[in-house]
Amino acid sequence: MQGLVIKSTGSWYQVQAEDGNRYDCRIKGKFRIKGIQTTNPIAVGDQVDFELEPNSDNGVIHKLHPRNNYIIRKSINLSKQAQIIAANMDQAFLVVTLVSPRTSLGFIDRFLATAEAYRIPAILIFNKLDLFNEEGLEVLAEYKHIYENIGYPCYTVSALEGTNIPQIESLLKDKTTLFSGHSGVGKSSLINALLPDRHIKTGEISEASDKGQHTTTFAEMHVLPFGGYLIDTPGIRELGIFDIKPEELGHYFVEMRALMNKCKFNNCRHVNEPGCAVLKAVEDGEIEISRYESYLSIFHGNETRS
């Protein structure tokens, strides 16, 4: 049978078959010895072939279909391995908050670079609009200017008050969409606003650390009543870049990519080379300094928890 992986708990996968029935499945052993350098060889969004075990309603996954794309990050404690967050999506939403907790520009840039590397259109959703004072709205405008100026759509919502939720629904219709972000940014509250019948657990923000507590502990795909799928994922504390070579990194910063053919040297790293069009654009204010700092941070292999 063929099916769609709609939930992953680490060792078991829930697969929705073509007839709509759902089966709990495990992986056939050979998946783990094929040199797949990920902690999870199967991810939510994957299309797989599986067969039912004798005298059981449980299944065994024995084939993974080729992926259109996927989002991946370096495993926190395993530098040579990575975790596939989800596969086969049409777009990725990064839910961002400027307070309680604050999403850093560096984290946003890492997510966008990863999405670019795997050819996934990315959209920024700024949540908790209800918490913004006048100063906060000014910072929000600055953030939106940075990313809208280089082509990334930005939307503002309040999951708590339902502000602009219909706008998000229209973006989701008939598409498979990944929801990602730090713990505590309100992903679960936003999904509850979109799917009020699901009653997804939400968490509180730690006053001591201003960090969210994990409420989603595994990836899960939800069917949207107005068409499409939404992939909910555990909150990400850090986003380690995986499998992007330093010399290729500039291709995944869209404003740098547009200038690369103007650099003096074909192998320009955009760090300190003479005749670098990217460095000149930074000096002239045509590339945001925060974006260039993110580029250097990733280029030099610095990890971030912010």
N, C-alpha and C positions, 0 to 999 in steps of 0.2 A: 504493500500500500504506500501511497505517497501522501505527505502531509506537511503542514506548516508548524514550526516550533513556536508556540505562543507563551511558554513559560519555562524558565530555567531556575532550578534550585541548587545547581552545582553538580549534583550526582544524578538527578532525575530531570527529565524534560517532558513537558506536556505538549503533545502533538495533536493538532486538529486535522483530521483526515478530510479527504475531498468530499465525503458524505456529511461532514459537519460534526461527526462524533469525535470526542477527545479521548486520548489514551496517554497514560503515564508510561514513559519509555526510558530505558537506559541505553548506554552506548555499547556497541560491540567492541570487544577488547582491542581489536587491531587498530582502531582509531588512535589509540594512545602510543602506537609504535611507528607512526608514519612520519616522524620528524616534524610534526606540527608544533611549533614553538609558542603555543598559547596554553594558558591554564584551562581554557574551555574550548575544545575542538568544535563544539556545536554551540550556536548562539540563537537567541530569540530573533525571529525573522528568517531563519534558514528554511529552505525546502529540503526535505529528507525522504528517503525510502525506509520503511520499517515493516517488521512482521511481528505478529502476535506470538507470544510464547505459548507452548502447548498447555491447554487447560487453564488459561489465564487471560485476563483482560489487559495485562501489561504487554508492552511491546519492546522490541530491540531495534535500535536504529543501525542500519548497516550501510547506508550510502548517503553522502552529503552532495547535494546538487551544486553546481558552480554558482558563486555569489556574484551579484551585480556590483555590490560594494559592501563596505562595512566600516564601522568606527572601532578603532583599537587604541589601547593605552598600555603603557609599560606597567607591568605588575609592580605593586608597591614594594614587595620584599624580594622579588625575583628579577634581577636586572636583565637576565637573558631571556626572560619570557614576558609575554604580554597577555592581556585579557581583551577579548572581543566583546565590546559592549552590546552591539546589535548588528544585524545584517539586512541587506536588501531593502533599504529605505529610500523614499523619494526626497525626503528633506529632514533636516535636523534642527530642532529648536533648542537653544540654550536659554534657560530661564535664569535671569540675572536680577540681583537685588543690590541696591547701593547702601542699605542699612539692614542690620539684623537678619542674616550676616551680610557683609560687604563682599561683592564679587570684584576681584581686582581686574584691571585692564590686562595684566599679564596672563591671567587664567583665560579670559575671553579670547585673547590672541592665540593661545595654545590650542584651544578648541577649534577656532576658525582655521588655523593652519592644518590641523588634523583632518577637518572636513574637506578642505581644499585638496589635500593629498589623496583622499579617497573619492573625490568627485561627488561630494554630497552638498547640495545647496543648503546654506545655513541661514537661520533667522534668529535674531535676538529678541527675547520677550522680557521686558522690564516689569517685574511684578512689585507688589506692595505700594502701589501708587497712593494708597490711603495713608501711608506713613510720611509722605514727603511734605516738608515745609517749604518756604520760599527758596531757601538756600539749596535744599535738596533738588528742587525743580531746576535750578540753574545747573547743578552738576549733571542731572539727567540730560539736559539739553546739550551739554558738552559731550557726554558719552555718545548720545545719538548722532551728533554732528560728526564725530570721529568715524563711526561705522557706516552711516548712511552716505557719507562723502566718498567712500570707496566701494559702495554698491551693496552693502548688507542691509536688508530691510530690518527696521526696528519698530516694535510695538510696545505700548504701555498698557498694563492691566492692573486691576486689583481683584485677585481671586476672592478675597474676603467680601468685598462689596459688589462683585459681579461686573465691575467696570470693564467695558470693551470685550467681554467674553464672546458676543456674537461675531466680532471681528476675527477672533482666533478660530472660531468654528468654521468660518468661510475659508480660512487658510488650510484647514485640516481636511476638508471635504474630499473624499475619494482618493486620498493619498495615505501612504504609510509614513508616519512621522515619529522620529525619536524625540523624546523629552529628556533633557539632561541638565545638570547644574549641581552646585554645591548642595549638601544637606541643609535644609532650613530655608531654601529660597521660595518654597511654596509650590513645588511641583505637584505634590499630592492634593493640596487645596485647589490648585488650578484644574487638575484632572477631575476632582469632585464637582467643580463648577461646570465642567463640560459634560460629565457623566454622573449626575446626582444620585443615580440608583446604585452606584458601585460602593459608596461609603468607604473609600480608601482611607486608611489610618493616617492621621497627620500628627506631627510632633511639635514640641515646644523648643524654643531657642534657649540655649544655656546662657544665663546671665554672666557667668564667669568668663566664658570664652567667646561669647557672641557667635557661636557656631551652632548649626543645626544638629539635631540628633537623627540618626538614620531611622526612617520609618519604612521605606521600601528596602527590603533585604534581598530581593532577587528581581531580575528583569521579567517583565510581563507585558504581553500584547493585549490591548483592549479593542474590541470591535466598536466602531463609532456608529451610533444610530442613524447619522446623516450620511454615512458612507466613508469608508477608509478605516485605517488602523492607527492606534496610538501606542507607542512602545514606552512604557514607564521603566526607568532604570534607577538603581540605588544612587544616592547622592555621592558625588565625587569630591573627595577632599583635595586630591592632587591629580594632575593630569600629566603623566610622564609621556613625552613624545617618543614614539617607537617606530623604527624602520624608516626614518627620514634622514638621509645623509646630509651633513652640514653644507656641502657644496650644492645640494638641491633645494635647500630650505627657502631661498629667495623666490622660487617658483610658486610657493604656497602663501606668499604675502602678495595679494593681488596688485597693490600699488607699486611694488618693486618689480613684479613680473612685467608690468607695462613699460618699464624703463631699461630692462636688462640689455636689450640690443644696442643701447646707446653708451654702454660702458666701454672703456678703452680696451680692456682685455676680456676675451671670451670666457675665461675661467675666473672672473672677478668674484670675490667672496663678499664684497660690499662691507668690508671691515676697515681697511686703511689703504686700499689700493689707489694709486693716482689715476685720475680720469674716470672715477666711478660716478656714474649718473645718479645712483641711489644716494650716495653721500651728499652730492650737490643738492639733490631734492630735499634731503633732511635739513641741510644748512639754509636752504631758501624757504623752509616752512611748508613745502609742498607735500612732504610726508610727515605725519605726526611723530614727534619725538618718542611718545609712549609706544608706538608701534615699532619704531626702530630699536628701542631698548628691549622690547620683547623678542625681536629678531636676534639681537646679540645674546640675550639670555639663553635662548634655545640653541643658538649656534655654538655657544661655549659649553653646552651640556648642563646648564644649571637647572635643577628641579625646583618647583615651587609648590608650596602648600597654601598660598594665599588665594 
